[in-house]
């Protein structure tokens, strides 16, 4: 039996070997399911943790909406939906940076940490978009700028102010912070690899070219949903004595 997908009122065939299209489908549904889970669980938490869980829901909801668009774009044109992907990232990545600030507020985190993390993330994404879409002839330079901003984020959460605040907070907050740090260091590493595979520069001699939308899609789901589940677990453990109002 042939499977069809409707796009703008037209039925188009999805091939069984279309792994990119398949992961766009799975990604969109997984993100939406995660958003519903986070939103519906808000009432069980102590008030001070609800914002963190709400932001996790917003991250996955925004990603789900963009994945529906990216899925349709891929099926219509057979091209990587770079534009929609960067719109997704420029909204969700700063929100992921916000999560660090929210969980560290109990240890005295100041808004300067928040704005610094958001600034680094925006620079990382804008530079990446310029190098990949607007000025591909200068992709190596813009990739360097984007990479530098990424490593500033890594430094901040592993060795900088955020790391010190996590140590001061201790307990479950420090554990959650450390797990989120690994998401940034390992999970986010797929994005500069994808950037180098999709552009040309000094790295082209050893970095193969190719479409890595499958890896992007899987990486997005793991990073965004996993990020939210870490926050959710922290909120659960920190709200064990909280009695929801009926």
N, C-alpha and C positions, 0 to 999 in steps of 0.2 A: 504494500500500500504506500503510495507516494505522500510525503509530508510537504505541506505548503505553508508559507508565511505570508500574511497580508501586509503590504506596505503601500500607504497612500491609496488604498482601495484596489491594489493590484496584487495578484498572487504570484509569488516567485518561488522557485524551487530551491531548497537548501540541500546541497549535496552531502552525503554521509561523511565525506572527507573534509568538509568545511569546519575545521577545528576552531578557527577564529570565530566564525559565527556561533558555533556551539558554546564557546566560553563567554561570548557576549550575552547569550541567553542565560547561562548559568549565573554569570556575574550580576546581571540586572535583577534576577529573582533572589539571589542570595543577599544582595545589598538591601532590597526592599523588605525581605523577611527579617533581617537584622534590625532595620530601622523600626519596624513594627514591634519587635521584641523589646527594644530599648525604651520606646515611647510607652508601651503598655506596662512596663515594670516600674515606672517612676514613683508611683504611690507607695511602694514598699520601702523606700529609702528615707533616711533622715534628711531633713531639708538641705543641709549643707552639701550633700552629695548629689542632689537632684540635677543641678546645673551640669555637672560633669557627665552624668548619664544622658541628659538631654542633648548635650553637644555630640556625644557618640551617636545618638539617633539622627541628628542633623547631618553628620558626616556621611553616614551610610544612606540616608534618604537622598541627599544631593547627588551622591555617586550613582544611586539607582536611577534617578531621573536622567542623568547624563548617559548612563549605559543603555537606556532604552533608545536614546537618540543615536548613540554610536552604533548600536546593533543595526538599526534601520539604515544608517549611512553605509555601513559595510555591505549590507545585503543589496543596497541600491547601486553603489558605485564600485564595490570591490576594492576600495582604497582605505588605508589606515585613517581613522577619524582624528587626526592630530589636533585640529582646532578644538573639537569638543573635549578631547582628553585634557588639554591644557586649561580649558575653562573649569573643568571638574577639579583639577589639581589646585588652581589658584584660589578656589573656594574651600576645599577640604583640607589642604595641607596647613594653612594658617590655623584652622580649627583644631587640627591635631597638635599644633604648637600650643594652642590655648589650653589643651588638656594638661600639659606639664604645669602651667601656671596654676590651674584650678586645684590640682591635687597637692601642690606645694604651698598653697595659701596658709594652711594650718601651721607651716613652719616659718611663716613671715615673708613669703615671696611678695615682691613689690611689682607694681605695674611696669616698671622699667624692664624687668625680665620678660614680661609678656610682649611688649613692643619690640624688644630686641629680637626675640624668637620669630615674631611675625615678619619683621624687616628682613631677616636672613632668608626666611622661606619664600617671601615675595621676590627678592633679588634672584634666588636660585631658579625660580620658575620663569620669571620674565626673561632672564638671560638665556635659559634653555629654549624658550619659544623663539626668541630672536635668532639664535643660532640654528635652530632646526627648520624654521619657516621663513623668516623675514630676510636673514642674511646668511644663507647656507655656505657662501664662499668664505665666511669668517667663523665657521662653526667651531673650529678649534679654540679660538679666542673666547667666544661666548660660552663654550663648554667649560673653559678654565674658570671664568667668572662664576658660573653656576656651581661648579665643583667647589670653589673656594667658599661660597656661601653655605653649601652643604656641610663642609668640614667645620665651619664655625658653629653650626648647629650641633654637630657631633661633639665638638670640644665643650660647648656650653653644658650639655646634659651629662657628659662623662667626667669632666674635670673642672668645669666652671661653676658659676653661681648656683645653677640648678642642682648640680651634683652635691654641693655643700649643703644646700637646703634639705635635700633628700636624706643625707646622713644625719642632719640635725633632727629631722622628723622621726627617723627610725621606723621600726615595726613594719606594718603592712604597707605604709606609704613608700618606704624605701624599697621594699620588694617590688611593688608595682612600678615605681620609677625605673628600677633596674631592668625590668622586663620590657618596658617601653623603649628604653635605651637600645636594647638589642634589636627591637623592631626597626629603629632608625638606622642602626649600623649595618645590619644584615639585610633586613627586608627592603629598605630603600636603595640598597646597592644595585638592584636590578635596573633602576631608572637611568643612572649614568651609563650603564652597559648598553641599554637600549638606545640612548642618545648617540653613542659612538657607532653602533651598528647602522643607525639611520642617517648618519652624516659622514662627511669625508674630512680627514685631517691627518696629523702625524701618526695617529693610531690606526689608520686604515690598513697598514701593512700587516698587522697581526689581528685586527678585529674583523671578523667576517661580516659581510652585508646581509641583510635579510629582514623579513617582517617578523617582529617579535610581539605582535599583538596578543598572542596566546599567553606569553609569559607576563606581559603587562596586565592582562585581565586577571590571571591567577594571582599575581603579586598584589594588585589592588584589593582583591577580595580578602586575601590573607592579612594584608597590612591594616586595612580599614576596619574590617570586622574583628580581627584579632586585637587591634588597639582598643576597640570598644569593649570587648569581653574582659580585657585586663581592668579597665575602669569599672565595669559592672561588678567584677569579683571584689575589687577594693571596696566599692560601695556596699556590697552585701556584707562583707566581713566587718565593716565599720558601722553598720546599722543594725547589728544583731539584737540590740536592746531596744530598737525603735518599734513602737506599736502603731501601725497605720490607723488613721482615723476612718471610721466606717461611715 
